[in-house]
Amino acid sequence: MAQVQRMSRLMVKTLRDDPADAETLNHKLLVRAGYVRRTAAGIWTWLPLGKKVYENVARVVREEMDAIGGQEVLLPALLPKEPYEASGRYEEYGDLLFRLKDRKGSDYLLGPTHEEIFTQVVKDQCSSYKDLPVILYQIQTKYRDEARPRAGVLRGREFQMKDSYSFDASDEGLAEAYALHRAAYQRIFERLGLDYRIVSAVSGAMGGSASEEFLAPAPAGEDTFVDCPECDYAANTEAVTFALKPVPADGHAAVEELDTPDTPTIETLAEHLGVPASATLKNLLVKVDGEIVAVGVPGDREVDLGKLGEHLAPAEVELVTAEDFVGRDDLVRGYVGPQGLEKVRYIADPRVAPGTSWITGANKADKHARNVVCGRDFEVDDYVDVVVVEAGDPCPACGAGLKLDRAIEIGHIFQLGRKYADTFQLDVLGQNGKPVRVTMGSYGIGVSRAVAALVEQTADEQGLCWSKEIAPADVHIVAAGKAVQTELALDVAEQLGAAGVRVLVDDRAGVSPGVKFTDAELIGVPTILVAGRRSADGVVELKDRRSGEREELSVADAIARLTA
């Protein structure tokens, strides 16, 4: 027996117009269809229809996690700060962390993610290699104080997430757990009906080594990823690398100082000299934990500060200001060159390879230098791939030109290794009776983000368009208005419900057929059954919400088809 939901009793208020502040499809349609309601910036209430969709997504995630041996737990959202101080993330998260004090003045936080707490749980519960491997997971609310929450439930300050963690006594065990999760995620997203890509990624504040993201391509996506049209390479732009390719340094002319007044930017310099920007060397000054560092990239490229920050984490990276040049005669604003920078660490993109020649600042006001050769006239302290990736950049795997696409991150898997086990001294007794340091994996799926991603990928001009797996009902029955039609609609609904079919029936009195049909399209249940003009003859219409195909059937045939 499945539930029959009558819209005359259901708390659902549909809207004809988009919310004034809505920019993305999921924000517009989930609000208009009565699935969610905005409580505050980045904070949402899931209304009855929305809660059903959310729970259906969560059910699919649970089923696949259970299938790989995962054990569900529920950790608190309100957490003491000490474990996060021990890992260093209490400071690393910065303003993203919700911090609070209790009445005694003790410090707490609202959990952004739970690696530290899961590690402590396993340390308390597992003491021998015989207790491993173990996979624990939860579906829980997370909190991050986003500066600009936007895009509906896609990017909120409170969101629902499945996070799981594997604990193994060996690296081989971690690799197996990682593979299990990777395959489970593929099954989850396929069952949900999401179009997705698996891409190489960076670990960020999570730490660890191997890392992959599951991205759902969509114009509303906040992630940019690259895709190679010639091979299977795909990666988050922050994970794309460029190989260092030194060239012979001999044959270059001597350094020549140029008079270049009023050319503090690459654009003004290139115009003054009549050269392409790619012939110049851009030197961006940043502060890394307060120390000035120069970053060199070709003049026609931009520095990806996010990429730079990931490479230098946990150090804090910020741009220099005018005040930072005070008392630094070696740094001439707008005319910095790597040659002669004795007191400044110099980081360069691999495109600034040994043997390459550049036009760059001469470290004198209104002066630049030509024929400045890497490896001859200056040395690079560290090579870091930090340029903003552009369409057409060479694929690291095959060399073909890369494509850029927007996507929504719906999952992320990490081989954390022993980062958190080291912090909390998570050891078990090995087979030889000696302590073994446990190795971990961390695996996340944004449950509420998956709902938003599905809307972004599957909605059409009429509204939402759910798959049967996660829709709030299997069939949406519309009673066109007259008593005989409503009576037939309710009778069919009861028969379908008794057969295990989930039914949403629009039996609202005083609502025009046009509004009911519009709402049925907006709400997005996969099959619409209309009790209309031929109800007295025992004939109804079946409509496929996605394709729009319609067919008239007898009531008996319609019920038989829907219960098959």
N, C-alpha and C positions, 0 to 999 in steps of 0.2 A: 504494500500500500504506500503510494507516494503522496506527497503533500499537494493539495489543490489550493492555490492562492487566488483569492477573489479580489480583484482590484477595487471593488466597492468597500473592502475592509483593509486594504493594504495601504500603508503609509508611503505614498509615492506622489510627488508633485512634479509633473513635467513642465518644462518651460519652452516657449516658442523661440526665444532669442538667446544668443550666447551671452554669458556673463561679460560685463564691460571690460574686465581686466584679463580675460582669457586669451591666450596666444596659441595654445596647442590644442590639438583635437581631443586629447584625453580630458583636459580641463573643461573644454566646452561641452563635450557630449556626456561625460559622467555627471556633471552638474545638471545639464538640461534633462537627462533621462531619469533624474532622481536617485542616482546611485551614491553620491557623496554630497557632503555639505561642508563648506569652509567654516571652520571654527575660529581660526586666527591665521596669520601669515605662516604658511608651511605646516599647518595643523588641520587635519581633516577628520570629519565624522563619516563613518561608513554606514549608510542607511540600509534598510532590509535587502533591497535588490543587490546593492554593492557588496554587502557582507556575504551574500550567497556566492557571488563570483569570487571574492577573495578566498572564501573557505574552499571552494572547488580547486583553485590554484594550489592552496596549501595542502589539500588532500592528495593531489598528484605528486607534489614534492614529498610528502610523507611516505606514500606508497613506494616510490623509487628509492628513498633513503632506507626504508625498512628492508627493501629487497637486497641491498648490499651489506646488510648486517648492522645498520645504524640503530642506536638506542636513543630514544627521545628523552630529554630532560627539560627542565625549565629553571633557568638561573634568574636571579633578581635583576631588575633594571637599575635599582638604586644601589650603588656600589661604593665601598670605601676607597679613598684615593691611594692608599699605601701600595697595593699591587701595581697600579699604573705609574706611581713614582719609581718603583723598583725597575720597571721595564723602560722607563724614560719617556713613556708616551703621555704622561700627565702634562709635560711641557711641550712635547712634539705636536700634540693636537692643537695647542694654542687656543684661539678663540672659538674653535669648533666645539669645544667641550663645554657641556652644561655643568657648572660647578655650584655646589651649595653647602651650607653648614646646618647641622642639626641644632637643637636648643642648647646643647652642651658645648657648641663651638667646634665639634669635630667635622672634618672635611669629607664630603662625599661628591659623587658625580653620577650623572645619568649615562648608562653604558652606551658608548658608540660602537663597540664590538667587544668580544669576551675572551680573547686568547688567554689573558692573565688568569681569569677566574676558572676557566676550564682546566688550565694547567694545575692550579691549586686543588681542584676537585680530584683529578687523577692522582696527584701526589698523595692525597689523603686515602684514596681508595685502592690504589694498585701498588704492590710492593715487590712483585716477582715477574719475571719474564712470562710466567704462566698466565698472568692476568692480561697479557697483551697478545695480539693487537686488539684495540678497541676503537670504535667510532661512536662518538657522541654528537647529538645535534639538538637544536631547539629552533622553534619558530617564535620569534619574540619581537617586541617593539624596541627599536634603537633610536638614539637621540644624537643629533648633530646640529649645532647652532649655525646653520647656514646664513651667510650675510644677506643673500638675495634668494630666498626660497621662491621657486617659480615652477611653471609647467604643471600645475595641478599636483596630483599625487606622485609625479615623476621625481620631483626634487623637493622634499619637505624637511622640516626640522625634526619631525617624528615620523618614522616609517617602519614597515614590517619586513623582517628579513629572516631567512633560514640560514643559520650559521652552524657548520659542522666541523669537527676536529678529529683527526686521526692521530693515534699514539702507537708507535711501534718501537721495537728494540733494535731495529737495524735500518739502514738506508734502503735495503731491498724491500723491506716491509713498507716503508714510506712510499716508494715508487709504485708498489702494488695498490696501496690505498688511494694514491693520486689517480691511477688508471681507473680504479673502480668508480671514483667520483666523476671523472671526466666522462665515462660511458653513461653513468646515471644522469648526468646533466643533459647529455644528448637525448636520452629517452624522455626526460622531463619536458624539454623545450619542443620536441617533436609532438608529444602528446598534447601540449598546450596549443600547438598550431603556430608557433613562432618561427619566422624566418630568422636564422642566426648565423653568425660567423664565429669561429674559434680563432683568436689572435694572440700572438705573443704580447706580453705586457711587462710592466715593471712592478715591483712589490710595494714601493712607497713606504708609508708608515707601518704597514703590516710586517715588513721585514721578510727575510727568507731569500730563497734563490729562484727556482723555477716558478714561473707565474704565467697563467693564461687567462684571458677574458673571454666571456661569451657576450657578443654584441648583437643587438637586433637593429639592422639598418632602418633608419627612419629620419626624415627631415628634422624632426624635433629633437634628435639626439644631441647630447652635449659632448660626446666623445667623437673624435675624428680618428679614423683608422685608414690604413693603406691596404690595398688589394692589388695583387699582381695579375694582369690578364693572361700572362703566359705560363705561370706555374701556380702552385698552391700556397705561396707565401702570403700571409696576412699578419698585420701587427698594429697595435696601438701606435700612434705617431711618436709617443715618448719612448717606444722600444725599438724604433728603426735605427739601424746603425749604418755607418759608411766606412768602408775599409780604408785604412791608412795606406797610401800608395806613394812612397818616396820616388822622386825623380832625380836624375843626375844634377848636381849643383854646379858643375863646371860650365864655362861658356857664358856666364852672366856678366854683364858690365859692372863696373864699380858703382857703389852707392852715389847717387847724384841728388843734391839738395835743390829743391824747387821753391821759387817764390810764389806763394799761393795765398794772397790776401783775401780775407773774408770768405774762407772756405771751411768752416768748422763741421760741415756735414758731408756725407758721402755724395749727396746729390749735387751740392755746390762744387765740390772738388771735381767730380766727373765732368760736369759742364765746363768748368774752367779749363781743364786739361784736354777736353775732347776725347775722353776714354770711356769705355763701358765701366759701370760700377763693379763688374766682376773682376776688373784688374786691380781694384783697390782692396786694402785690408782694413776692415772695421775692428776697432778695439773698444769693447764695452767695459766700463769699469763698474764693478759691483763690490759690495762688502760681504765677506763671508765670516760670520761671527765677529764682525767689527773690523776685520782686516781687509784692506783694499786688494782686490784681485782683478787682473785684466783678462778679458775673454776675447780671443781673436777668431773672426769668421770672415769669409769673403764678403766684400762690400755689397754684393747684390742679395745677401741673405740676412735674415733676422735671427737673433738669439732667442731660443725657446726657453724662457725663464723657468717654466715648469720642469722641463727636461734637466736644466742645469741644477735646479733645486733637488730633483730626485737623485742625481749623481753625487751631490755634495751632502745629502742628508746624513746625520741629523743636524748639520750646521745650518744656521739661519742665513739666507741669502736675500740681500736687498740692494737696490740701486743706490749709487752714490748721489750726494747732493752737492750744491755749490759750496757748502761749508766744508766738505771733505777735501777741497782743493786748497784751503787756507793753510799756509805753511808748508806746502808740498811743491817746491820749485821744480821737482822732477816730473810733475804731472801738469801738462798744459792743456787746459780744457779745449776739446775740439781738434787737438793736434798731437794726440798721444800715438807713439809708435813703440813696437816691442823692443827695438834696438836701444840698448842703454838703460833699460828698466831694471836696475840692480836691486831695488828694494821692493819690488812688486812680483808676486807669483804670477806666472803667465800660463793660462789655460787656452788651448786652441782646439778648434774643430779639426777632424782628420783631413779636411780639404786643404788645410794649411799645412801641407806635407813638407818634409825635408826636401830641399831643392826647388821649391816653388818661389817665384819672384813676385814682389808686390810693390804697389805705391801706397805709402802709409804716412802717418804723422812723423814729423822730424823732432818732436818734443821741444819745439820752439814755436812761438806765436806766429801765425801766418806763414808757416813753413811746412812743406811735406818732403818726403824722400822717395826717389825712384830706384828700382833695382835692389830693393831690400829682400835678401834671400834667406829663407828659413834654413837653419842649420849652418849658415855662413855668417850672417849678421845678427842673428838672434836664435835663442834656443827656446823650445817649448817645455815647460815643466811637466804638464800633464795633457794628454789628448783625451778629450771628451766630446762625444757627438752631441752638439747642442743647437744645431740650426733648426729652424722651423721647417718641417718637411713640406715639400711642394709636389704637386702633380707632375709626373715626368721624371722625378728623381729615380736613379737606378735601383732596381730590386736587388737587395743583398744576396738573394739566392741565384738569380739568373741574369740580372743586368737589364731586364726590360723596364720600360717606363711604368712607374707605379700610378695607380688611381687613388684618389681621395674620396672618402664617403663619410657621412654622418651616421651615428648609431647611438643606441641606448644600451648602456651596460646593464645586463640582466643577471650576470653571474661572474664570479672570479674565483679561481682556485690557485692555491699557493703551496709550494713545498717549503714550509717554514724552517725545516731542519731543527737545530737545537737552540735557536735564539731564546725562546721562552723557557725551555728546559734548563738552559744554563742560568737564566735569571733566578729561577725558583728551585734550582738544584733537584730537578725531577729525575731521579734514578730508580731503577729496579735491580733486584739481584738477578744476574745472568745465570746461564747454565753452569758456569764454573764457580758460582758462589760469589763472584766479584760484582761490584756495582756497574751497571750499564746506563749511560745517559740516554734517555728516551728522545726520539725524534718525532716531529709533529708535522701535520699538514692542516691547513685552514681552507674552508670552502664555503663561499657565500652565494646565496641567491636572493635577489630582491623580490619578495613576494608581491608587495604592493607595486613595485616598479614593473613587474611582469604584467600586471593588470593594465597599467598605463601603456606599456609597449604593445600589447595586443590591440588596444584601441587605435594606437598610432598606425599600426600595420594593416588592420582589417576593416576599419570603419569606412563608410561610404557617404555620399551626399545626404542620404536619408537618416543616418544615425549609426548606432552600434551594430556590430555584426558578429556575434559570438559563435564559437564552435560548441557542439553539444557537450563536450567534455567539461566546459567551465561555465556554460550559460546558467542563468538563474532558474531556468525551466527548460523542459524539452519542447513544449508546445505552448504557443500563445493563442488562446481562443478568443475571437472577437465576436460578440453578439451585436449585430448591426443595429439593434434598437427596439424592435417590436417585442411584445411579450412572447410570442411563439419562438422568436429567434433566441431570446434570453433563456427560455425554458430548455430549448434544444442544446444551447451552449453549456448550460449547467449539467444537463444529463450526460453529454459527451465527456465533460470534464470529470464527472464522478466515475464513469466507466474507465477512462484512461488512468485516473489515479488509482483505481482498484487494481489495474494491471501493472502498476509500478511506474507509470509515466508521470514525470513531474509537469504539472500544468499551472499556467498562469491564465486566468480567464477574466476578460474584461466584461463584467456584468454591471457596470456603472449606469445608473438611470439618469436621464436628463443630459447625457453626453452624446453629441452628434456622432454618426458613423465616421465622418471625416476625421474628427479628432481622435477617435479610437484607432483608425487605420494609421494615422500619423504617429500616434504613440507606439503602436506595435512595431513600426519601422524603426523608431527612435530607440526603443528598449532593446531590440536586437536579438530576441529569442530565435533560434535557427529555423523553426517551422511555425507558420501562422495558419490557423484554421479559422475560416470565416463562416459563421452561421448567418447567412444573408437572405437574399430574395427567394431562394428555393428551399428554405428551411421547412416549409409546410409539406414539401415533397420528399423530405428526408434526405436532401442533397446539400453537401457543404463544399467549400472550396479549400484546397490545400495550397499554400504558397511557400516556396523555398526562399527564405529571407536573403540569402547570399546571391543566388542566381536570378531571383525574381520570377522563376517559372511557376505557373499556376495550373491547377487541374481540378475539375469538379468530380466528386466521388459520392457514392451513397455513404450514409453514416457508418454502416457496417464495414464497408470497404476501407473507409478512412481510419476507423479504429483498428482494423486488422493490419493496415500498413504501419500505423504508428506504434503498434505493440509487437511487431514482428521482430 
